[in-house]
Each structure stands twice: as C-alpha cells, then as structure tokens.
C-alpha cells in the first residue's frame, strides 16, 4: 500500500501533559503516570488514554547500607521500569556480577520476605548471605507469557565488600518481582492476531507487558502487538502488519486516536487492511472505545474508522441475538424468551432416531448444523432445515461428544484402547485424522472442545490414574491439521474428578469437577493456567453437564432441569424442566 493510497497529509501531533506527584519509599519513589487497561476498566468516567497509575523509580545504593538494605534496594530497582536497562539495579552488584547477570531470560514472581544471618558480626565480615524466602507464584517468559508456579521460593544472595561497601556477588539469573511489584509494574493484556489460514476473525493471545512510562500504555500495547504472538500460538496465527513495521507515536486529536507507523506499513496488501484495523482496535480495546481511529504513515494521513465497525472480528464469534438449545423427549429444542422451547427444524427436532450429545455450529451460517452421536457408530450431522436427514461425518465406535469450530468443521476423539486416543475433524462430510502430540494421545480423551476463536482445544483426559485437563494449539495447513504445544492445565487428583468442560470465551475455560466435598464450577484462564480471584461458582444442585458463553452459564441438573446462572445475583434459576437435558450454546 503506497502512502497516497492512504490519502496522506501532514498534521502536527498533540503532546500530552505529564503528572509528577512523588512520594517516598524504601529504595524507590512512586509516580502516577499514563493510564493502563486495568485502570480504564475500573473507572469508565475518565479519559481512558490518560488515567494515572503508580510506578517505582529506582534509587542508587546509599553509603554504608547494610546487606539487607542492599538486597531490598536491588529488589526495588528490579521493579522500576523507568530504568529500561536496569542500570540502577546493577549498581547494587559487584562489577563481575553486573556483567554476568541476565534478567531478560525469565521473570519470577513470588510472595515472601528477606531473611539474613543476624548472628554474624558484619563489622568484621567480608562475605555474607541474605536469603529471599516465600512462595513461588508464576514465571513470565521473554514473550510475556505467564506460567503458574508453586512451592517454596528460596533464593540466596551472596554479598561481599567492594571498597568498604556491601554489594551482591551471587544472585539468581532472572528478574525477581514480588506479586505487588507485578501488579504495579506490569499489565495483563490481550493481543489479537488473524488466523494463519487468512480466514476472517481474530485469535486472542494473553501476555503481561511492563509499563514503560515514557511511552504510555497505548504505545506499549501497539509495540507489543507488532513484536508478534507468543510461541504457544505462533504457528496458528499471522499478522496483517508487514515485517519491519515500526510505531512512530500515538496521539489524540479531539475524539480521534492517531496511530502513526513507519513506511513499512505502505506494503500491506489491500485485502489485509481490514484485518490490520481489527488487530489495532481489539488490542487497544477500551482505550479507543467511542473514538475514531486514524492510521498514518510518517505523519501522512490514511484511513479513519470506528472500532465498532470491526465487532464482527470478535474472537468469541457469537454475534447478534444469543441462541441456546436443550434436549427434551429425544428432540433438540431452542429456548424461547418465555415458555417451552421450540423443536429445531430438521432431523434433530424430530423424535425419530436416538441421538445424544448434540453440538450446534456457529449460527452465522445458514442453516446451522447439528452434530451428535448416533447409532453408536460415529458422529452424525444434520442441518437445521425442514426435511433434513442425519449424515455420518466421522465413523467410530467410541467417540467423544462432538464440538464445532468456527470454520464449520466438527471435532471428536476416538478411543483406540484404554491407553490411546485419536482425534478426528470433518467438514462437509469428509473426515481427516488430526496429528496430535504424544501427551494428548496417551490415555482416553473423554471430551474435546474447540475454543471459540478456533485456535485451541481443551480436553478431559483419563490416563487411569485420574482425570486431567489439557490445552493444545490447533495448527492448520491446507488439509493437514495438528494439535501442538500441549500442556496440562489441571493435574490429575485422586480425590477430584473432572466431569465436564465448556469454553466461557476464547481465553477462559469453565470446569465442572467433583470430589469428596462436592461439586465445583470454576473458571480457568487457559493461557495463564490460573483461577481468577472470584473463585468457584456455588452449586446447590447435582450438575451433570454445562454450557457457557461470555456472561452466561447453563447447567443440566439431576432433577431433569436446565438451570441458568445469574452473574449479577450469583444464583441459579430453572430455565427448562420436565426432563430437560444437554444445554447447548453454539460452538465452545
């Protein structure tokens, strides 16, 4: 794309005002500065591009500081992101340690405190040890991907005297941040990338980014977007931004957010421009809500657009009015606002034939498709259209409940034997075996669910020692499909069994489990491997299956009811009765 194709003209940038309120602290100062996505979500009454947040400013070692104070100052300096090269933190180290220390490979998050040897006479000592003890919380890799950690956290710091001053000579080869430091200096953000298949839509990639006060949050987000996806999802996505695209600056002119890129952006193909715009507005999120966005190349104007124009790129796919379904009397019914449901048109809404475990395709296609297990010999599909018939798409004797992806393909896992499973996908009646990592193939896959953005699978796996939940990335290359980067989200536990799973949205998985203390319904962040702070949903009834979409949960209860959960009131209410089973939302 040449600059003239963008309709270019020059316009001066508007500079923002800086805040400078300083308060004291041990080894640092706190300064409110440019806004954050988290702050924007907490206060919708302010300008989301200029809300304050608190950061730490590193201070250099004080003369005569004790070993304990040196380690405390070093801790504070590691969390001060005004100092991008961590040069102040290195002042707390001996010259040799400053050269050896590599904080860029891994960031380790902990909760704990410093302990030192108080029996030692420091006036005579030339070497001592100060230990940081506590509990491990997480690790963050160079991509910004967070992985949970657990267990004791013990890191000794060896200090020696250099010209009469204590300095750290032995330390972990990582950046160490307390959980409070993480919340203060980093922000968890969602980045968005088009699928590698060039299909319409976006895939979400969740990362933690350090806030750089000199740049501000919008600039930090866009620069991180340009850096590309994390390794776990890299093979499943692409980017509409040409290689080498740089960001010059982001400014606000009235109600317009102006994003100015380098000349490399001129090479973006016209058929990728909409995907590029979608990447920008979805990544910036609430920071540009209600505004106009303008793209420029080296200060010359280009297209102007509204974020709402790209709502159709939603990774959760579901657009328009929310639809939900359930089984009753051997038929699939669609919920109505009030009263009993209505049988869907076609074979799935008729009483002839005994099918189980229905799944509904995305309702953006017409007619929508129903997949189900039928006759005990595979996965069958029928359109929601009068006079339709069941057609077998995947053959197999021991198949898991079907799951649709956003591209119109149905997925199911086949049990080969007690220790091995195969995964199949089919579109338009043509089945293909999916290449899967050994970690997913070993054991019986009880359930396999495709995320709504089409980029991941979640699976309940029974290896004979208990049930676990595993997450993998879907990589498509023509007719070849594979599941890679498989990792365990929930480890097997003898006392607790995983009963059902459902994608709440493109990034979060709802898990129904049962143990000696009863049932729990918990939301897991699949990219971070953690449970959000709101904890499990209370279950008053015995639940058999679940279905979910953003902000809505349905559950099948033992009493022949389908219950709906109110996110606001935290209560369950009957939605369908008289033998209602198998609640279903499209996809997920």
Secondary structure in CASP SS format (residue, H / E / C, confidence):
PFRMAT SS
TARGET T0000
AUTHOR 0000-0000-0000
METHOD secondary structure of the structure
MODEL  1
X C 1.00
X C 1.00
X H 1.00
X H 1.00
X H 1.00
X H 1.00
X C 1.00
X C 1.00
X C 1.00
X C 1.00
X C 1.00
X C 1.00
X C 1.00
X C 1.00
X C 1.00
X C 1.00
X C 1.00
X C 1.00
X C 1.00
X C 1.00
X C 1.00
X E 1.00
X E 1.00
X E 1.00
X E 1.00
X C 1.00
X C 1.00
X E 1.00
X E 1.00
X E 1.00
X E 1.00
X E 1.00
X E 1.00
X C 1.00
X C 1.00
X C 1.00
X H 1.00
X H 1.00
X H 1.00
X H 1.00
X H 1.00
X H 1.00
X C 1.00
X C 1.00
X C 1.00
X C 1.00
X C 1.00
X C 1.00
X C 1.00
X C 1.00
X C 1.00
X C 1.00
X E 1.00
X E 1.00
X E 1.00
X E 1.00
X E 1.00
X E 1.00
X C 1.00
X C 1.00
X C 1.00
X C 1.00
X C 1.00
X C 1.00
X C 1.00
X C 1.00
X H 1.00
X H 1.00
X H 1.00
X H 1.00
X H 1.00
X H 1.00
X H 1.00
X H 1.00
X H 1.00
X H 1.00
X H 1.00
X H 1.00
X C 1.00
X C 1.00
X C 1.00
X C 1.00
X C 1.00
X C 1.00
X C 1.00
X C 1.00
X H 1.00
X H 1.00
X H 1.00
X H 1.00
X C 1.00
X C 1.00
X E 1.00
X C 1.00
X H 1.00
X H 1.00
X H 1.00
X H 1.00
X H 1.00
X H 1.00
X C 1.00
X C 1.00
X C 1.00
X C 1.00
X C 1.00
X E 1.00
X E 1.00
X E 1.00
X E 1.00
X E 1.00
X E 1.00
X E 1.00
X E 1.00
X E 1.00
X E 1.00
X E 1.00
X C 1.00
X C 1.00
X C 1.00
X C 1.00
X C 1.00
X C 1.00
X C 1.00
X C 1.00
X C 1.00
X C 1.00
X E 1.00
X E 1.00
X E 1.00
X E 1.00
X E 1.00
X E 1.00
X E 1.00
X E 1.00
X E 1.00
X E 1.00
X E 1.00
X E 1.00
X E 1.00
X E 1.00
X E 1.00
X C 1.00
X C 1.00
X C 1.00
X C 1.00
X E 1.00
X E 1.00
X E 1.00
X C 1.00
X C 1.00
X C 1.00
X E 1.00
X E 1.00
X E 1.00
X E 1.00
X E 1.00
X E 1.00
X E 1.00
X E 1.00
X E 1.00
X E 1.00
X E 1.00
X C 1.00
X C 1.00
X E 1.00
X E 1.00
X E 1.00
X E 1.00
X E 1.00
X E 1.00
X C 1.00
X C 1.00
X C 1.00
X C 1.00
X E 1.00
X E 1.00
X E 1.00
X E 1.00
X H 1.00
X H 1.00
X H 1.00
X H 1.00
X H 1.00
X H 1.00
X H 1.00
X E 1.00
X E 1.00
X E 1.00
X E 1.00
X E 1.00
X E 1.00
X E 1.00
X E 1.00
X C 1.00
X E 1.00
X C 1.00
X C 1.00
X C 1.00
X C 1.00
X C 1.00
X C 1.00
X C 1.00
X E 1.00
X E 1.00
X E 1.00
X E 1.00
X E 1.00
X E 1.00
X E 1.00
X E 1.00
X C 1.00
X C 1.00
X C 1.00
X C 1.00
X C 1.00
X C 1.00
X H 1.00
X H 1.00
X H 1.00
X H 1.00
X H 1.00
X H 1.00
X H 1.00
X H 1.00
X H 1.00
X H 1.00
X H 1.00
X C 1.00
X C 1.00
X C 1.00
X C 1.00
X C 1.00
X C 1.00
X H 1.00
X H 1.00
X H 1.00
X E 1.00
X C 1.00
X C 1.00
X C 1.00
X C 1.00
X C 1.00
X C 1.00
X C 1.00
X C 1.00
X C 1.00
X E 1.00
X E 1.00
X E 1.00
X E 1.00
X E 1.00
X E 1.00
X E 1.00
X C 1.00
X C 1.00
X E 1.00
X E 1.00
X E 1.00
X E 1.00
X E 1.00
X E 1.00
X C 1.00
X H 1.00
X H 1.00
X H 1.00
X H 1.00
X H 1.00
X C 1.00
X C 1.00
X H 1.00
X H 1.00
X H 1.00
X H 1.00
X H 1.00
X H 1.00
X H 1.00
X H 1.00
X H 1.00
X H 1.00
X H 1.00
X H 1.00
X H 1.00
X H 1.00
X H 1.00
X H 1.00
X H 1.00
X H 1.00
X C 1.00
X C 1.00
X C 1.00
X C 1.00
X E 1.00
X E 1.00
X E 1.00
X E 1.00
X E 1.00
X E 1.00
X C 1.00
X C 1.00
X E 1.00
X E 1.00
X E 1.00
X E 1.00
X E 1.00
X E 1.00
X E 1.00
X H 1.00
X H 1.00
X H 1.00
X H 1.00
X H 1.00
X H 1.00
X H 1.00
X C 1.00
X C 1.00
X C 1.00
X C 1.00
X C 1.00
X C 1.00
X C 1.00
X C 1.00
X C 1.00
X C 1.00
X E 1.00
X E 1.00
X E 1.00
X E 1.00
X E 1.00
X C 1.00
X C 1.00
X E 1.00
X E 1.00
X E 1.00
X E 1.00
X C 1.00
X C 1.00
X C 1.00
X C 1.00
X C 1.00
X C 1.00
X C 1.00
X E 1.00
X E 1.00
X C 1.00
X C 1.00
X C 1.00
X H 1.00
X H 1.00
X H 1.00
X C 1.00
X C 1.00
X C 1.00
X C 1.00
X C 1.00
X E 1.00
X E 1.00
X E 1.00
X E 1.00
X E 1.00
X E 1.00
X C 1.00
X C 1.00
X C 1.00
X C 1.00
X C 1.00
X C 1.00
X C 1.00
X C 1.00
X E 1.00
X E 1.00
X E 1.00
X E 1.00
X E 1.00
X E 1.00
X C 1.00
X C 1.00
X C 1.00
X E 1.00
X E 1.00
X E 1.00
X E 1.00
X E 1.00
X E 1.00
X C 1.00
X C 1.00
X C 1.00
X C 1.00
X C 1.00
X C 1.00
X C 1.00
X E 1.00
X E 1.00
X E 1.00
X E 1.00
X E 1.00
X C 1.00
X C 1.00
X C 1.00
X E 1.00
X C 1.00
X C 1.00
X C 1.00
X E 1.00
X E 1.00
X C 1.00
X C 1.00
X C 1.00
X C 1.00
X C 1.00
X E 1.00
X E 1.00
X E 1.00
X E 1.00
X E 1.00
X E 1.00
X E 1.00
X E 1.00
X C 1.00
X C 1.00
X E 1.00
X E 1.00
X E 1.00
X E 1.00
X E 1.00
X E 1.00
X E 1.00
X E 1.00
X C 1.00
X C 1.00
X E 1.00
X E 1.00
X E 1.00
X E 1.00
X E 1.00
X E 1.00
X E 1.00
X C 1.00
X H 1.00
X H 1.00
X H 1.00
X H 1.00
X E 1.00
X C 1.00
X E 1.00
X E 1.00
X E 1.00
X E 1.00
X E 1.00
X E 1.00
X E 1.00
X C 1.00
X C 1.00
X C 1.00
X C 1.00
X C 1.00
X E 1.00
X E 1.00
X E 1.00
X E 1.00
X E 1.00
X E 1.00
X E 1.00
X C 1.00
X C 1.00
X C 1.00
X C 1.00
X E 1.00
X E 1.00
X E 1.00
X E 1.00
X E 1.00
X E 1.00
X E 1.00
X E 1.00
X E 1.00
X E 1.00
X E 1.00
X C 1.00
X C 1.00
X E 1.00
X E 1.00
X E 1.00
X E 1.00
X E 1.00
X E 1.00
X E 1.00
X E 1.00
X E 1.00
X E 1.00
X E 1.00
X C 1.00
X C 1.00
X E 1.00
X C 1.00
X C 1.00
X E 1.00
X E 1.00
X E 1.00
X E 1.00
X E 1.00
X E 1.00
X E 1.00
X E 1.00
X C 1.00
X C 1.00
X C 1.00
X C 1.00
X E 1.00
X E 1.00
X E 1.00
X E 1.00
X E 1.00
X E 1.00
X E 1.00
X E 1.00
X C 1.00
X C 1.00
X E 1.00
X E 1.00
X E 1.00
X E 1.00
X E 1.00
X E 1.00
X E 1.00
X E 1.00
X C 1.00
X C 1.00
X C 1.00
X C 1.00
X E 1.00
X E 1.00
X C 1.00
X C 1.00
X C 1.00
X C 1.00
X C 1.00
X E 1.00
X C 1.00
X C 1.00
X C 1.00
X C 1.00
X C 1.00
X E 1.00
X E 1.00
X E 1.00
X E 1.00
X E 1.00
X E 1.00
X E 1.00
X C 1.00
X C 1.00
X E 1.00
X E 1.00
X E 1.00
X E 1.00
X E 1.00
X E 1.00
X C 1.00
X C 1.00
X C 1.00
X E 1.00
X E 1.00
X E 1.00
X E 1.00
X E 1.00
X E 1.00
X C 1.00
X C 1.00
X C 1.00
X C 1.00
X E 1.00
X E 1.00
X E 1.00
X E 1.00
X E 1.00
X E 1.00
X C 1.00
X C 1.00
X C 1.00
X C 1.00
X E 1.00
X E 1.00
X E 1.00
X E 1.00
X E 1.00
X C 1.00
X C 1.00
X C 1.00
END
